[in-house]
Amino acid sequence: MTVPMHDTAPVETGDAGVAADLTKKAVEGRSLGRIAWNRLKRDKLALAGGVVVVLLVVVAVFAPLITKMFGHDPNEHFESLIDPLFSTPSGAWGGISSEHLLGVEPVNGRDVFSRIVYGARISLLVGFLSAVVAVVLGTVLGVLAGYFRGWLDAVISRVMDMLLSFPQLLFIIALVSVMPNRLLGLEGTGVRMLVMILVIGFFGWPYVGRIVRGQTLSLREREYVEAARSLGAGGRYILFKELLPNLIAPVTVYATLMIPTNILTEAALSFLGVGVKPPTASWGQMLSTAVSYYDSDPMYMIIPGLAIFITVLAFNLFGDGVRDALDPKGSR
């Protein structure tokens, strides 16, 4: 018998370990979350919007500390900085100085920087919490309507149609005008914020509900749902284990796009005088006051207007990026 003419020397242990590591890295799987994050990282505009959103949240949370370091109490008056003849800040650019980074308000001389910082708290709080109310109601009712169908689907769908045709802004104005000054342990601004959060969220859930209902009608016919049903799984198991996890992506996307809309609604209500009560700082309320002084002090209108514009733009850019990352086919 002839001896095979090839090298039978054993492979070194080090080389074998390297080869095993390379093989392991080559077949390493990636989760859906990691794939979405990799897509989001490539969208520079979305990342920039996300950074601005994080900064706004930090500013809102640490507003007392920031105003203590760089500003003044938002309700402190500096009447000595106001021209007694025109009731506008003395000096150029609305009284901007090292003491008042964004100037002072007309008439009373309150620090604009501090009120912008505290106004971020109101806008983000109303925007986030009303979106949470809308998402929770819309997800629950949308899943129930899409999964069980029949008379329950018909009732929920007709309620959605009714709420979508209702004038939300007029209803909030009418409701706030008849609300008591004290309610559920809250008073003044707290009552109005509670009303805005609940009403904006209540009128916003049909938009989420329609999306969730449509997704549920599609998902309930998928193979994995049929397999779970054939193995004896009940409705509760299918809802919480099969359907809801697959609805996280569209619900998350719509929530990020709903927050800026709610912020604009809060600003509009404060502009009309039915938002938070003075002297609580609010961007919409600042714009309402600035209208009377636009010719003599344009900076007082520009600064809160820019705050609203930058906030809404940042949320929209981030929301679009999240949508493209979670559903690249649907964004084409």
C-alpha positions in Angstrom: 0.0 0.0 0.0 1.4 3.3 -1.0 1.6 6.1 1.6 -0.4 9.2 0.7 1.8 11.9 -0.6 0.4 14.9 1.3 1.3 16.7 4.5 -0.3 15.1 7.6 1.3 17.5 10.1 -1.2 18.6 12.7 -2.6 22.1 12.6 -1.2 24.3 15.3 -3.6 25.1 18.1 -3.3 28.9 17.7 -4.2 28.7 14.0 -7.2 26.6 14.8 -8.4 29.1 17.4 -8.1 32.0 15.0 -10.0 30.0 12.3 -12.7 29.2 14.8 -13.0 32.9 15.8 -13.3 34.0 12.2 -15.9 31.4 11.5 -17.9 32.5 14.6 -17.7 36.1 13.6 -18.8 35.3 10.0 -22.0 33.5 11.1 -22.8 35.8 14.0 -26.5 36.9 13.8 -27.8 40.4 14.4 -31.0 41.3 16.1 -33.6 43.5 14.5 -32.8 46.2 17.0 -29.1 46.1 16.1 -30.0 46.2 12.3 -32.3 49.2 12.9 -29.6 51.0 15.0 -27.0 50.5 12.2 -29.5 52.0 9.7 -30.2 54.9 12.0 -26.5 55.7 12.5 -26.1 56.2 8.8 -28.8 58.9 8.8 -26.9 62.0 10.0 -29.9 64.3 10.0 -31.9 61.9 12.2 -28.9 61.6 14.6 -28.7 65.4 14.8 -32.4 65.6 15.6 -32.0 62.9 18.2 -29.1 64.8 19.9 -31.2 68.0 20.0 -34.1 66.0 21.5 -31.9 64.6 24.2 -30.5 68.1 24.9 -34.1 69.5 25.2 -35.0 66.8 27.7 -31.9 67.5 29.7 -32.7 71.2 29.7 -36.3 70.6 30.8 -35.3 68.2 33.6 -32.5 70.4 35.0 -34.2 73.7 34.4 -33.8 75.0 38.0 -30.1 74.2 37.9 -29.5 75.8 34.5 -31.4 79.0 35.3 -29.4 79.2 38.6 -26.1 79.0 36.7 -26.9 81.1 33.6 -30.1 83.0 34.3 -32.5 84.3 36.9 -35.8 83.3 38.4 -38.3 83.1 35.5 -40.8 85.3 37.4 -38.3 87.9 38.7 -38.9 91.4 37.4 -36.1 93.7 36.2 -38.1 96.9 35.6 -34.9 99.0 35.8 -34.0 97.6 32.4 -37.2 98.7 30.7 -37.5 102.0 28.9 -40.4 103.8 30.8 -41.5 105.6 27.6 -41.8 102.7 25.2 -42.1 99.8 27.8 -39.4 97.9 25.8 -35.9 96.7 27.0 -33.3 99.5 26.9 -30.3 98.8 24.7 -30.0 96.9 21.5 -31.2 93.4 20.7 -33.9 93.2 23.3 -31.5 93.9 26.3 -29.2 91.0 25.6 -26.2 91.1 27.9 -23.9 88.9 29.9 -26.5 89.0 32.7 -29.4 88.3 30.5 -28.3 85.9 27.7 -31.5 86.3 25.6 -32.6 89.7 26.9 -35.6 90.6 28.9 -39.3 90.8 28.3 -41.1 94.1 27.5 -43.0 95.9 30.3 -42.0 93.7 33.3 -38.4 92.8 32.3 -38.4 89.1 33.1 -35.4 87.1 31.9 -36.2 85.6 28.5 -33.5 82.8 28.8 -35.0 81.5 32.1 -38.6 81.5 30.7 -37.5 79.7 27.5 -35.8 77.0 29.7 -38.9 76.6 31.9 -41.2 76.8 28.8 -39.4 73.7 27.5 -40.7 71.8 30.5 -44.3 72.7 29.7 -44.1 71.9 26.0 -42.2 68.6 26.4 -44.4 67.4 29.4 -47.6 68.0 27.5 -46.2 66.6 24.3 -44.8 63.4 25.8 -47.7 62.6 28.2 -50.4 63.3 25.7 -48.6 61.0 23.2 -48.4 58.3 25.9 -52.2 58.6 26.4 -52.9 58.4 22.7 -50.5 55.5 22.1 -51.9 53.4 25.0 -55.5 53.9 24.0 -54.9 53.6 20.3 -52.8 50.4 20.7 -55.2 48.7 23.0 -58.4 49.5 21.1 -56.7 49.0 17.7 -55.5 45.5 18.6 -58.9 44.6 20.0 -60.7 45.8 16.9 -58.3 44.2 14.5 -58.1 40.8 16.2 -61.7 40.2 17.3 -63.3 42.1 14.4 -67.1 41.7 14.2 -69.3 44.1 16.2 -66.4 45.2 18.4 -64.5 46.3 15.3 -67.5 48.1 14.0 -68.1 50.0 17.3 -64.4 51.1 17.7 -64.1 52.1 14.1 -67.2 54.3 14.3 -65.9 55.9 17.5 -62.6 56.6 15.6 -64.5 58.2 12.7 -66.5 60.4 15.1 -63.5 61.6 17.0 -61.5 62.3 13.8 -64.3 64.6 12.6 -64.6 66.5 15.9 -63.0 70.0 16.3 -60.4 69.2 18.9 -59.1 72.8 19.4 -62.6 74.3 19.9 -63.5 71.5 22.3 -60.4 72.2 24.5 -61.1 75.9 24.5 -64.7 75.3 25.6 -63.6 72.8 28.2 -60.9 74.9 29.8 -63.2 77.9 30.0 -65.6 75.9 32.3 -63.1 73.9 34.3 -62.8 74.8 38.0 -59.6 76.3 39.3 -59.0 73.2 41.6 -59.4 69.6 40.5 -58.0 66.3 41.8 -55.5 68.1 44.1 -54.2 70.3 41.3 -54.7 74.1 41.0 -54.4 76.7 38.3 -51.8 75.7 35.7 -51.8 72.1 37.0 -55.5 71.8 36.1 -55.1 73.2 32.6 -52.1 71.0 31.9 -54.1 67.9 33.0 -57.0 68.9 30.7 -54.7 69.5 27.8 -52.9 66.2 28.2 -56.1 64.2 28.5 -58.0 65.9 25.7 -55.1 66.0 23.3 -54.3 62.3 24.0 -58.0 61.4 23.7 -58.4 63.0 20.4 -55.1 61.6 19.1 -55.6 57.9 19.8 -57.8 57.3 16.7 -54.7 58.0 14.5 -52.7 55.4 16.3 -55.8 53.1 16.5 -56.2 53.0 12.7 -52.6 52.1 12.1 -52.6 49.4 14.8 -55.9 48.0 13.6 -54.6 47.7 10.0 -51.4 46.1 11.1 -53.3 43.7 13.4 -55.6 42.6 10.5 -52.5 41.7 8.6 -50.6 40.0 11.4 -53.5 37.9 12.6 -53.4 35.9 9.3 -49.6 35.2 9.5 -48.3 31.7 9.7 -46.8 32.0 13.2 -50.2 33.2 14.6 -51.9 30.3 12.9 -49.3 27.9 14.3 -49.9 29.3 17.8 -53.6 28.9 17.4 -53.3 25.4 16.1 -51.2 24.4 19.2 -54.1 25.6 21.4 -52.9 29.1 22.3 -55.7 31.4 23.6 -56.5 34.9 22.6 -54.6 36.5 25.5 -51.4 34.6 24.6 -51.7 35.5 20.9 -52.3 39.2 21.7 -49.5 39.6 24.2 -46.9 37.2 22.8 -47.5 37.2 19.0 -49.2 40.5 18.0 -48.0 43.2 20.4 -44.3 42.5 20.0 -44.6 42.9 16.2 -46.5 46.2 16.7 -43.8 48.0 18.7 -42.0 49.3 15.6 -45.0 51.1 13.9 -46.3 52.4 17.3 -42.8 53.8 18.2 -42.5 55.5 14.8 -46.0 57.1 15.1 -45.3 58.2 18.7 -42.1 60.1 17.7 -44.1 61.9 15.0 -47.0 62.6 17.3 -45.0 64.4 20.0 -44.1 67.5 17.8 -47.8 67.8 16.8 -48.8 67.8 20.4 -46.2 70.5 21.2 -47.6 72.7 18.5 -51.1 72.2 19.9 -50.0 73.2 23.3 -48.3 76.3 21.9 -51.4 77.2 20.0 -53.6 76.9 23.1 -51.2 79.0 25.2 -51.1 81.5 22.4 -54.9 81.8 22.5 -54.9 82.2 26.2 -56.4 78.8 27.2 -53.1 77.1 28.0 -51.1 77.4 31.2 -51.9 80.3 33.4 -49.6 83.3 33.9 -47.0 83.8 35.2 -46.0 80.2 34.3 -43.6 80.3 31.4 -44.8 78.9 28.0 -43.5 79.4 24.5 -47.0 80.0 23.1 -47.8 82.5 25.8 -44.6 84.4 25.1 -45.4 84.6 21.4 -48.9 85.9 22.3 -47.4 88.7 24.3 -44.7 89.5 21.7 -47.3 90.3 19.0 -47.9 93.7 20.6 -44.2 94.5 20.6 -43.0 93.1 17.4 -42.1 96.5 15.8 -40.2 97.8 18.8 -38.7 94.5 20.2 -38.7 91.8 17.4 -36.2 89.6 19.4 -38.9 88.8 21.9 -41.0 87.1 19.1 -38.0 85.6 17.3 -36.6 83.7 20.3 -39.7 81.7 21.4 -40.5 81.2 17.7 -37.1 79.7 17.1 -37.5 77.5 20.2 -40.7 76.0 18.9 -39.3 75.6 15.3 -36.1 73.9 16.4 -38.0 71.5 18.8 -40.5 70.5 16.2 -37.9 70.1 13.5 -35.7 68.0 15.7 -38.5 65.6 16.6 -39.6 65.3 13.0 -36.1 64.6 11.7 -35.6 62.0 14.4 -39.0 60.5 13.8 -38.4 60.2 10.1 -35.0 58.5 10.8 -36.6 56.0 13.2 -39.3 55.2 10.6 -36.7 54.6 7.9 -34.6 52.5 10.3 -37.5 50.3 11.5 -39.3 50.0 8.1 -36.9 50.6 5.2 -39.3 49.2 2.6 -42.2 51.3 3.7 -40.2 54.5 3.4 -39.3 54.1 -0.3 
